[in-house]
Amino acid sequence: MGNFLNGLLMNAGVIGGADGPTAVFVAGEGDLFHALTLLWQGMTGIFVVMIVISLIVYLLSKITSPKKGEGEE
């Protein structure tokens, strides 16, 4: 846990304009491998959630769609 906290101790700066901050940059001796590990885990999580939501929407549309022959009189 201590190594993780040491990786968070970096210099952060904000570049701003008259309307407020517009960009944040971080410089320092961070652990690049740890950052890349968090990046791929986060992106994988996002894609998994998108796939799950797509499957739920697909299944609900199949379940709730009117059957052929129904409603036609």
C-alpha positions, 0 to 999 in steps of 0.5 A: 500500500505504501508503494501505491501512495508513493506513486500518487505523490506527484506534482500536479498543475492546472493550466487555466484561462479567464473562465477557469481551469482548462487542463490538468497535467501531472509530472513526477516520478510516477509508476508508469507500469501501474498507470498502464495496468489501471488503464487497461483494467478500466477500459476492459471494465467499460467494454464489458459493461457496454456489452452487458447493457447491449445484451440486456437491451437486445433481450428486452427488445426481443421479449417485448416486441409484438409477435407476428399476427398479433394486433393485426385484425 
